[in-house]
Amino acid sequence: MARQDLRGKVAIVTGASSGVGWQAAVRLGEAGVKLCVTARRVEALEKLRHLMQDKGVECISVPGDVTVQGDVDQVVRECLAHYGRVDILVNDAGVQSYGLFDELPWEHITRIFDINCFGFMRFARAVLPHFRQQGSGHILNIQSMLSKGSAPLLSAYSASKHATLGWAKSLEMELVGSGIQVSNVLVPSVATNMFAHAPTMFGLAPKPVPPTYDPDVVARAVVRCARNPGKTSVPVFLQGRLMLWLNGIAPGVGKFIMGRWGARMQMRDEPVERPEGNLFHAIPQGVGPYGPVPPTPKWKRYSMAAGLAALAGGVVLGVAGLARAAR
């Protein structure tokens, strides 16, 4: 498909009160997109709206909960009433909860699916009639590397992301020839407030599996996907394309590393009592793109990449040697 000119396009961005949603809205606005930003936190949305207006970007904020159908419909109605159209839906709202699967409260599991998976679906169903009527549109889903992988303590989150990517791929097939595009961005660990908002069953503050990337890396990938729709983007190498390749040729390596050390990798030595986090009620703290864990410095990421590449090379040579010996 031809590269899209984003100037004058209208985008709804969910989960825009912090993290990737916030920064994606900023970058889309800078690219000329008119914005309708939504999340549960009114004050955070207003801060983003004022920031964008100060940049000369047209932006409205409509608070809402992606698990409430009436809220979803209201966001789309107000966007259409203000702009007269909607061209891009950026599905970003997401939550997670840290705990062993059999110890997670069942309501955490269902809530994670209701936000991460069904929230995407609700918004897609709300905008699709308008996309079909105008013969064009773009559903751009912020997915996760865990959409194709797994991590201990995040079984419900991983499962919800697998389900959401499967839905998006099926939807893409259904929309062939309609003029409506579906894209996905597979996000690595990013330095957002998701980890400062998430419930935990362990009494220690959660942290992302290293290395941790700047949310702007993902936001720029969102803009690229908006300009070149219909793709699944993996915007980073180390915790992205390299990991997918390594898992393809030697899945046991990642399983061993994450099974042995994955749980400890995801905890900071900082006591915290947060049994529900932001699952059912928004947390006022933590506005904007960045959270408490800073992005990993580039030199550390390059060192980790070199180590993983060496490990992958050893695995390939070992598999090749076994194949020769078997002949």
C-alpha positions in Angstrom: 0.0 0.0 0.0 1.2 3.5 -0.8 2.7 5.6 2.0 0.0 7.6 3.8 0.2 11.3 4.3 -0.9 11.8 8.0 -1.6 15.5 7.8 -5.2 16.2 8.6 -6.0 12.6 9.6 -8.0 11.9 12.8 -6.9 9.4 15.3 -8.4 8.0 18.5 -5.7 7.0 20.9 -6.7 4.8 23.9 -4.6 4.5 27.1 -3.3 7.9 26.4 -2.9 9.1 30.1 0.7 7.7 30.3 3.3 5.5 28.7 3.2 4.5 25.1 -0.3 5.8 24.5 0.8 9.3 25.7 4.0 9.3 23.6 2.3 7.9 20.6 -0.3 10.7 20.7 2.5 13.2 20.9 4.4 11.8 17.9 1.2 11.4 15.8 0.2 15.0 16.6 3.7 16.2 15.6 3.2 14.3 12.3 0.0 16.4 11.6 -2.7 14.1 13.0 -5.7 15.5 14.8 -6.2 13.7 18.1 -9.0 12.3 20.2 -7.3 11.0 23.4 -9.0 8.7 25.9 -8.3 7.0 29.2 -9.9 6.8 32.6 -7.9 9.7 34.2 -9.5 13.1 33.4 -6.6 15.3 34.7 -4.0 13.3 32.9 -5.9 13.6 29.6 -6.3 17.3 30.1 -2.5 17.7 30.7 -1.9 15.9 27.4 -4.5 18.0 25.6 -2.9 21.2 26.8 0.5 19.9 25.8 -0.7 19.1 22.3 -2.5 22.4 21.9 0.7 24.3 23.0 2.4 22.4 20.1 -0.3 23.7 17.7 -2.0 20.3 17.5 -5.8 20.0 17.5 -6.7 17.6 20.3 -9.8 16.7 22.3 -9.9 14.5 25.4 -12.8 12.2 26.2 -12.4 10.2 29.3 -13.7 6.6 29.3 -13.2 3.0 30.4 -12.5 0.5 27.6 -14.5 -2.1 29.5 -17.7 0.0 29.4 -19.4 -0.2 26.1 -21.2 3.1 26.7 -17.9 4.9 27.3 -16.4 3.4 24.1 -19.4 4.6 22.1 -19.3 8.0 23.7 -15.6 8.5 22.7 -16.3 7.6 19.1 -19.4 9.8 19.0 -17.6 12.8 20.4 -14.7 12.3 18.0 -17.1 12.2 15.0 -19.1 15.2 16.3 -15.9 17.3 16.6 -14.0 16.2 13.5 -16.6 14.7 11.3 -14.6 11.5 10.7 -12.1 9.1 12.3 -9.2 7.6 10.3 -7.0 5.8 12.7 -7.7 3.8 15.9 -4.7 3.3 18.1 -5.6 0.6 20.6 -3.2 0.9 23.5 -5.0 0.6 26.8 -3.5 -2.3 28.8 -2.9 -3.6 32.3 -1.0 -6.5 34.0 -0.9 -8.2 37.3 2.1 -10.0 38.9 1.5 -13.4 40.5 1.7 -17.1 40.1 -1.2 -18.3 37.9 -2.9 -20.4 40.7 -2.5 -17.5 43.2 -3.8 -14.7 41.0 -7.3 -13.7 42.0 -9.7 -14.9 39.3 -11.1 -11.4 38.9 -7.6 -10.1 38.0 -7.5 -12.7 35.2 -10.9 -11.7 33.8 -10.2 -8.0 34.2 -6.9 -8.3 32.3 -8.7 -9.9 29.4 -11.5 -7.4 29.5 -9.1 -4.5 29.1 -6.2 -5.9 27.0 -8.3 -8.0 24.6 -12.0 -7.1 24.7 -11.2 -3.4 25.1 -9.4 -3.5 21.7 -12.3 -5.4 20.2 -14.9 -3.0 21.6 -13.2 0.0 20.1 -12.7 -1.8 16.8 -16.4 -2.7 16.6 -17.3 0.9 17.4 -15.2 2.5 14.6 -15.6 -0.2 11.9 -19.1 1.0 10.7 -17.6 4.4 10.1 -14.5 3.0 8.4 -16.7 0.9 6.1 -18.9 3.9 5.3 -15.9 6.0 4.2 -14.2 3.0 2.6 -11.0 3.5 4.5 -9.6 3.3 8.0 -6.7 1.9 10.1 -6.8 -0.2 13.3 -3.4 0.0 14.8 -2.9 -2.2 17.8 -0.1 -1.8 20.4 0.7 -5.4 21.1 3.6 -6.9 23.1 6.6 -9.2 22.5 4.6 -11.4 24.9 2.0 -11.7 22.1 4.5 -14.3 20.7 6.3 -15.2 23.9 5.8 -15.8 27.6 7.1 -14.8 31.0 6.6 -16.1 34.5 4.3 -14.2 36.8 2.5 -12.7 33.7 0.5 -15.6 32.5 -2.8 -13.7 32.2 -1.2 -10.8 30.5 0.7 -13.0 28.1 -2.5 -15.0 27.3 -4.5 -11.8 26.7 -1.8 -10.6 24.3 -1.7 -13.9 22.4 -5.5 -13.7 22.1 -5.4 -10.1 20.9 -2.8 -10.7 18.2 -4.8 -13.7 17.0 -7.9 -11.6 16.8 -6.1 -8.9 14.9 -4.6 -11.3 12.3 -8.1 -12.8 11.7 -9.6 -9.4 11.4 -7.0 -8.4 8.9 -8.1 -11.3 6.6 -11.8 -10.4 7.0 -11.0 -6.8 5.8 -9.1 -7.7 2.7 -10.4 -5.5 -0.2 -12.4 -3.2 2.2 -9.8 -0.3 2.2 -9.5 -0.9 6.0 -6.0 -1.8 7.3 -4.9 -3.6 10.5 -1.4 -3.1 11.9 0.4 -4.4 15.1 3.4 -3.1 16.9 5.1 -5.7 19.1 6.4 -3.7 22.1 9.4 -4.7 24.2 9.9 -3.8 27.8 9.4 0.0 28.0 10.1 2.5 30.7 6.5 3.4 31.5 4.3 3.6 34.5 2.6 0.3 33.7 5.0 -1.3 36.2 4.2 1.3 38.8 0.5 0.8 38.4 0.4 -3.0 38.2 -0.9 -5.2 41.1 1.6 -7.6 42.6 1.2 -10.6 44.9 4.9 -10.5 46.1 5.2 -7.3 48.2 8.0 -6.0 45.9 7.8 -3.4 43.2 7.6 -4.9 39.7 10.0 -4.0 37.0 10.2 -4.8 33.3 12.5 -7.6 32.1 15.7 -5.9 30.9 16.7 -4.3 28.7 14.1 -1.5 29.0 13.5 0.8 26.1 12.4 4.4 25.8 8.6 4.7 25.1 9.5 7.0 22.2 11.0 4.0 20.4 7.5 2.5 20.2 5.8 5.9 19.5 8.0 6.4 16.5 7.1 2.8 15.3 3.4 3.8 15.7 3.9 6.7 13.3 5.8 4.5 10.8 2.9 2.0 10.9 0.4 4.8 10.5 2.2 5.9 7.4 2.7 2.4 6.1 -0.3 0.4 7.3 -1.0 -3.3 7.2 2.2 -4.5 8.9 3.3 -6.2 12.1 6.2 -4.1 13.3 9.0 -5.3 15.7 10.7 -2.0 16.4 13.8 -3.2 18.3 16.5 -5.8 17.7 17.7 -7.2 21.1 14.3 -7.8 22.8 12.6 -8.0 19.5 13.8 -9.5 16.2 16.7 -11.3 17.8 14.5 -12.9 20.5 12.0 -14.1 17.9 14.7 -15.6 15.8 16.4 -17.3 18.8 13.1 -18.7 20.0 12.5 -20.0 16.6 15.7 -22.0 16.3 16.3 -22.8 20.0 13.2 -22.3 22.1 14.7 -24.1 25.1 17.3 -21.3 25.7 14.7 -18.7 26.5 12.6 -21.2 28.5 15.7 -22.0 30.6 16.7 -18.4 31.2 13.2 -17.2 32.0 12.3 -20.2 34.0 15.5 -20.0 36.1 15.8 -16.2 36.6 12.7 -14.6 35.0 10.8 -14.1 38.3 13.7 -12.3 40.0 14.3 -10.2 36.9 10.9 -8.7 37.4 11.2 -7.5 41.0 12.9 -4.5 42.5 14.3 -4.5 46.0 11.6 -2.0 47.0 8.7 -3.1 49.2 5.2 -2.2 47.9 1.7 -3.1 49.0 -0.4 -3.0 45.8 -2.9 -5.9 45.7 -5.2 -4.3 43.1 -3.2 -1.6 41.4 -5.0 0.1 38.6 -7.0 -2.9 37.5 -10.4 -1.6 38.7 -9.7 2.0 39.6 -7.2 4.4 38.0 -4.2 5.5 40.0 -3.7 9.3 40.0 0.1 9.1 40.1 2.2 8.4 37.1 1.3 10.8 34.3 3.3 11.1 31.1 5.5 8.8 29.1 8.0 7.7 31.7 7.8 5.5 34.8 10.2 4.8 37.7 12.5 2.4 35.9 14.7 4.3 33.4 15.5 3.0 29.9 18.6 0.8 29.8 21.6 2.7 28.4 22.5 1.9 24.9 26.0 0.5 25.7 24.4 -2.0 28.0 21.8 -3.0 25.4 24.6 -3.5 22.8 26.6 -5.6 25.3 23.6 -7.8 25.9 22.9 -8.1 22.2 26.5 -9.2 21.6 26.2 -11.8 24.4 22.9 -13.1 23.0 24.2 -13.2 19.5 27.2 -15.2 20.7 24.9 -17.6 22.5 22.7 -17.9 19.4 25.8 -18.6 17.3 26.8 -21.3 19.7 23.4 -22.9 19.5 23.4 -22.8 15.7 26.8 -24.4 15.5 25.8 -27.0 18.0 22.6 -27.9 16.1 24.6 -28.1 12.9 27.2 -30.4 14.5 24.5 -32.7 15.7 22.9 -32.8 12.3 26.3 -33.7 10.7 26.8 -36.4 13.3 23.4 -37.9 12.6 24.1 -38.4 8.9 
